[in-house]
């Protein structure tokens, strides 16, 4: 009988390449079983990697933690640590992920062996050699994490005694390490993109707000102001021919018309400020408000407390309008000669307070606010209700108190997003 020629499966060494076992003899069966178990472990790890990577971009933090947890489970690690240097990817979070015994996720303040904490400290500081106590060959593995061919961090694992980390394990862990840094980089890009979108949206909102503000200013100047001026002129003509009580009442009407014109000019000035000023913060806007021509001579002082923070454009606009309305009420209705603006930045809120030395009565104004819902109020009280409504739209508080300088104190508190 003629024997068939040798195929690839019959050549020497093929069995070892396929299974990692040099012979099919019975004495080598335990090695074969070990090889199969390890192969199954690799397949299981790759399966977990594939399931981890289907997470959406909104879950980058979860993706990073899942990859590190998968690495720890693959080698039954007592501790697994992933970290990047503080000098790279400043927008990425989290900066490190630590898995402890039993798969428990640890924070940087939780108890852990000194060698694990030492490695964490060194990686965050940018020292990526990891030559620290506890790095036993075969039990400890350090896989460098590279981004654009630059090592930026590392994946470190400490296996239990008796569990040796071999080349196959290292290949799997390198895959996980690369996916971890990809997840972190994607997280950084996602946050950067979100911030850019928010800035573009804010710019668009400012543009729309500027356009609407200028439109209203033009309409007030071209129609309402001219009409009030014309009414004042007619009143003056009638007053010239009137006598007694009629002349006195016409004089009051003329003063009211003049006050209305002054108020309109103040509002137009505030509405039509230059575009470059619209991008300034609230302190700058209030500083400009102190120099606006008011219906009467009113000395205004501005004081800033705390460290100023950026507020949404809508919040700054509302607080600016509240302050302007409060100053106008102080000048026109409270007959004040002095006003004090206090803008205080606290950890959880911004507080705007406007005090005056006028003749207003806080209790009367509070009573008006309590009954103001849906009623047709006069000009003085309508402005008060508008200020209260603006504060509530910002999720804030509005109150009327007695001022230390003798008049009314308007206080608005707006919460800061934490």
Secondary structure by P-SEA (a helix, b strand, c coil): cccccccccccccccccccccccccccaaaaaaaaaaaaaaaaaaaaaaaaaaccccccaaaaaaaaaaaaaaaacccbbbbbbcccccccccccccccccccccccccccccaaaaaaaaaaaaccccccccccccccbbbbbbbccccccbbbbbbbcccccccaaaaaaaaaaaaaaaaaaaaaaaaaaaaaaaaaaaaaaaaaaaaaaaaaaaaaaaacaaaaaaaaaaaaaaaaaacccaaaaaaaaaaaaaaaaaaaaaaaaaaaacccccccccaaaaaaaaaacccccbbbbbbbbccbbbbccaaaaaaaaaaaaaaaaaacccccccbbbbbbbbcccbbbbbbbbcccccaaaaaaaaaacccccccaaaaaaaaaaaaaaaaccccbbbbbcccbbbbbbbbbccc
